[in-house]
C-alpha cells in the first residue's frame, strides 16, 4: 500500500506528463535528497516547483520485474 504522500507524487507526475503531452512539448526535472530524520524530499520542476516529503518508512519496494 502506498502512503498518501507517495500517491500525491504519482498523481502529480501523471498529471504533469498528460498536460505536457497535450501542450506538445515539455521538460521536467525530478530530484530527491535525504533530509532531516531520513525523510526524502522529492522536487518536481515543471514550470514551477513542487516539493513532496516522504518518510523513510513510507517508501515501498517496487514489485519484482519478472521479465528479465
C-alpha positions, -999 to +999 in steps of 0.1 A: +000+000+000+013+034-009+013+063+015-009+093+008+022+114+001+035+088-024+001+088-040+002+126-043+036+124-060+025+098-085-007+117-092+012+150-098+037+132-121+010+117-142-009+150-143+021+170-155+031+144-182-005+144-195-005+183-196+028+183-213+016+158-240-015+180-245+007+211-249+031+194-273+064+197-255+077+197-220+108+193-199+108+182-163+135+178-137+130+154-107+154+155-078+155+137-045+175+143-014+176+129+021+167+155+047+162+155+085+150+123+100+159+102+069+129+117+050+131+121+013+124+154-003+113+150-039+112+181-060+095+182-094+104+212-116+077+216-142+074+253-150+071+258-113+085+236-085+065+211-064+080+196-033+070+164-015+084+150+017+082+112+022+091+095+054+116+066+051+090+041+064+066+051+037+089+041+009+077+009-007+097-015-028+086-018-064+074-052-075+099-077-088+104-074-126+099-110-139+107-100-175+145-104-170 
